[in-house]
């Protein structure tokens, strides 16, 4: 298990947030070993000693005459690796442009900002990105339509500018921005697929996954009415660009992956052309 553990949060029932007569808080029940509570502020902190789901955590508040009350129970899920969708953007127009003030999520020493970029239309590729002044590493399709994932280690900063280069003008490109935690900022393995026939409803790519790693994928079809279903990955976003382009953009991911070959399939509810990119990241 790495240092990612648990994001401490100030509970709504803490002394600073509610009745000033509350004199102390305590954990009445907590099954996540390694966590403690600040009895004055109600802040839960620490590094859990193992992964898993810890349900039924209850915080008890005590007032200045020793009366007690229990706040509603909640659950903490501890993972070695984590994916968070933190921003969504789109662009059509110039071939080089900047996405300004993109949200980056919680700062952390292991944070990697990853950007999935997908588009259809005139033959093109998303050929490069600079993320918070760092040249993004990545994987991209190189013909017909785009499916790309670029990323850079970005431990600090609440927002960042992202400079993008596309090989053609007036291409509608959808961007999904993720903060990844607990993985190395290099490509462990990758695969891409482009099918321009417009006649298929199933698209497949395979990658080698690492223990406690992350697998992230992006897909674009040129049929916005065709819904998308992922196999072996959990869908994260689904964007119907009706009104801008006849396209459907979808992303999916897997946290705490197991070592081995992972086959990723995208099925669409109607025949379409499509582009698919899958990238795996090694766990720390």
C-alpha positions in Angstrom: 0.0 0.0 0.0 1.3 3.4 -0.8 1.0 6.8 0.9 -2.2 7.7 -0.8 -4.4 6.4 1.9 -7.2 8.8 2.9 -8.0 12.4 2.3 -8.7 14.0 5.8 -11.9 16.0 5.8 -13.4 18.3 8.4 -16.7 16.7 9.4 -19.8 18.8 9.4 -20.4 18.0 13.1 -17.1 19.3 14.3 -16.7 22.0 16.9 -15.7 24.6 14.3 -18.7 23.9 12.1 -21.7 23.6 14.5 -22.9 24.2 18.1 -20.1 25.8 20.1 -21.2 23.7 23.1 -19.7 20.7 21.4 -16.5 20.1 23.4 -15.1 16.9 21.9 -15.5 14.4 19.0 -14.5 10.7 19.0 -14.6 7.7 16.7 -17.3 5.4 18.2 -16.7 2.8 15.6 -14.0 2.6 12.9 -12.8 -0.5 11.2 -10.0 1.2 9.1 -6.9 0.6 11.0 -4.5 3.5 11.1 -7.1 6.3 11.3 -7.5 8.7 14.1 -9.7 11.7 14.9 -8.7 15.1 16.2 -11.0 15.4 19.2 -11.1 19.2 18.9 -11.7 19.7 15.2 -13.3 16.4 14.2 -10.7 15.9 11.4 -10.1 12.3 10.6 -6.4 11.7 9.6 -3.8 9.0 9.2 -2.8 6.3 6.7 -4.8 3.1 6.7 -2.7 0.0 7.0 -4.6 -2.0 4.4 -6.9 -1.6 1.4 -10.7 -2.4 1.4 -14.1 -1.0 2.4 -14.7 0.1 6.0 -18.4 0.7 6.5 -20.3 1.8 9.5 -17.9 4.5 10.7 -19.6 6.6 13.4 -18.4 9.9 14.9 -19.7 10.7 18.4 -19.9 14.3 19.6 -19.8 15.3 23.3 -21.0 18.6 24.7 -19.8 20.6 27.7 -22.1 18.7 30.1 -21.1 15.3 28.8 -24.2 14.6 26.7 -23.4 12.7 23.5 -24.9 12.2 20.0 -23.8 10.1 17.1 -23.5 11.5 13.6 -24.8 9.5 10.6 -22.5 6.6 9.8 -20.3 6.7 6.6 -18.0 4.4 4.7 -14.3 4.8 3.8 -12.9 3.0 0.8 -9.1 2.6 0.8 -7.3 1.9 -2.5 -3.7 1.7 -3.7 -4.6 3.7 -6.8 -7.3 6.2 -7.6 -8.9 7.8 -10.6 -10.8 11.1 -10.3 -12.5 12.9 -13.2 -11.8 16.6 -12.4 -12.7 18.6 -15.6 -14.3 18.3 -19.0 -13.7 20.6 -22.0 -14.3 20.7 -25.7 -12.8 22.7 -28.6 -13.3 23.3 -32.3 -11.3 25.8 -34.3 -7.6 26.4 -34.4 -5.1 23.5 -34.6 -3.1 24.8 -31.6 -4.8 26.2 -28.5 -4.8 26.3 -24.8 -7.3 25.0 -22.3 -7.1 27.6 -19.6 -7.4 27.0 -15.8 -8.2 23.3 -16.0 -9.2 21.8 -12.6 -6.5 19.4 -11.3 -8.1 17.9 -8.2 -6.4 17.2 -4.8 -2.7 17.9 -4.7 -0.5 14.9 -3.8 3.1 13.8 -4.3 1.9 11.0 -6.6 -0.6 12.9 -8.6 -0.6 12.5 -12.4 -2.8 14.6 -14.6 -4.1 12.6 -17.5 -6.1 14.0 -20.4 -8.2 11.8 -22.7 -8.8 13.6 -26.1 -11.2 12.1 -28.7 -12.6 13.3 -32.0 -13.9 12.3 -35.4 -14.5 14.0 -38.7 -11.7 14.9 -41.1 -8.6 12.7 -40.8 -6.5 14.1 -37.9 -4.6 13.3 -34.7 -4.1 15.0 -31.4 -0.3 15.1 -31.7 0.8 16.7 -28.5 0.0 18.3 -25.2 1.9 20.4 -22.6 0.4 20.0 -19.2 1.2 22.6 -16.6 4.4 23.5 -18.5 5.5 19.8 -18.7 5.6 18.0 -22.1 2.9 15.3 -21.8 3.8 11.7 -22.4 1.1 9.8 -24.2 -0.4 7.5 -26.7 -2.5 8.6 -29.7 -4.0 7.2 -32.9 -2.3 8.7 -35.9 -4.8 8.5 -38.7 -8.5 9.2 -39.6 -9.9 10.0 -36.2 -8.4 10.7 -32.8 -8.2 8.9 -29.5 -5.4 10.0 -27.3 -4.3 10.0 -23.6 -1.5 12.4 -22.6 -0.3 12.8 -19.0 2.3 14.4 -16.8 3.3 14.2 -13.1 1.8 17.3 -11.6 1.9 17.0 -7.8 1.0 20.6 -7.0 -1.4 23.3 -8.3 -5.2 23.5 -8.1 -5.5 24.4 -11.8 -3.2 24.2 -14.8 -3.1 25.4 -18.5 -3.0 22.6 -21.1 -1.6 23.4 -24.5 -2.9 21.2 -27.3 -1.8 20.5 -30.8 -4.1 18.9 -33.4 -3.0 18.1 -36.9 -5.9 19.8 -38.6 -8.2 22.8 -38.0 -11.9 22.9 -37.2 -11.9 19.5 -35.5 -14.3 19.0 -32.6 -12.3 17.4 -29.8 -13.7 16.3 -26.4 -11.3 16.5 -23.4 -11.8 14.5 -20.2 -9.2 15.5 -17.5 -8.3 13.0 -14.7 -6.2 13.1 -11.6 -4.5 9.7 -11.0 -3.0 8.8 -7.7 -0.7 5.9 -6.7 0.8 5.2 -10.2 4.0 5.9 -12.1 3.9 8.7 -14.7 5.0 6.4 -17.5 3.2 4.1 -20.0 3.2 0.5 -18.6 1.4 -0.7 -21.8 -1.0 0.7 -24.4 -3.1 -0.2 -27.4 -5.1 1.8 -30.0 -7.7 1.0 -32.6 -9.2 3.0 -35.5 -12.1 1.7 -37.5 -13.4 4.1 -40.1 -15.8 1.7 -41.9 -18.8 2.8 -39.9 -20.1 -0.7 -40.0 -19.1 -2.1 -36.6 -20.6 -2.2 -33.2 -17.7 -3.8 -31.3 -14.2 -2.5 -30.7 -11.4 -4.2 -28.8 -7.9 -3.5 -27.5 -5.7 -5.3 -25.0 -3.0 -4.2 -22.6 -0.8 -5.7 -19.9 -1.9 -4.4 -16.5 0.2 -4.0 -13.4 -0.6 -5.0 -9.8 -2.3 -2.1 -8.0 -2.1 0.0 -11.2 -4.6 1.9 -13.3 -6.0 1.3 -16.7 -7.6 4.3 -18.5 -9.4 4.3 -21.9 -11.1 6.8 -24.2 -13.4 6.0 -27.1 -15.1 8.1 -29.8 -17.8 7.1 -32.3 -19.3 9.1 -35.2 -22.9 8.2 -34.2 -24.0 10.3 -31.2 -27.2 8.2 -30.8 -25.3 4.9 -30.4 -24.9 4.2 -26.6 -21.7 2.7 -25.3 -21.1 -0.3 -23.1 -17.6 -1.2 -21.7 -16.3 -4.7 -20.8 -13.7 -5.0 -18.0 -13.6 -1.3 -17.3 -16.0 1.0 -15.4 -17.5 3.8 -17.4 -16.5 7.2 -16.1 -18.0 9.7 -18.6 -20.3 9.6 -21.6 -20.8 12.8 -23.7 -23.3 13.1 -26.5 -22.2 16.0 -28.7 -25.5 16.5 -30.5 -25.7 20.1 -31.7 -21.9 20.3 -32.2 -21.0 17.0 -34.0 -22.5 13.6 -34.7 -20.2 12.0 -32.2 -20.3 10.1 -28.9 -17.3 10.3 -26.5 -16.8 7.9 -23.6 -14.1 7.1 -21.1 -13.6 4.2 -18.7 -11.1 3.1 -16.1 -10.0 0.4 -13.6 -8.4 1.1 -10.3 -6.2 -1.4 -8.3 -5.7 -3.5 -11.4 -4.3 -7.1 -11.2 -1.2 -8.1 -13.1 -2.0 -9.8 -16.4 -3.5 -9.2 -19.8 -6.7 -7.1 -19.8 -9.0 -7.2 -22.8 -11.1 -4.1 -23.2 -14.2 -4.1 -25.4 -16.5 -1.3 -26.3 -19.9 -2.2 -27.7 -22.2 0.3 -29.3 -26.0 0.0 -29.7 -25.7 0.8 -33.5 -23.1 0.4 -36.2 -20.5 3.2 -36.3 -16.9 4.1 -36.9 -14.8 4.4 -33.8 -11.4 5.2 -32.3 -10.2 3.6 -29.0 -7.1 4.2 -26.8 -6.2 2.2 -23.7 -3.3 3.0 -21.4 -2.1 1.1 -18.3 -0.1 2.6 -15.5 2.1 0.8 -13.1 1.3 1.0 -9.4 3.8 2.5 -7.1 
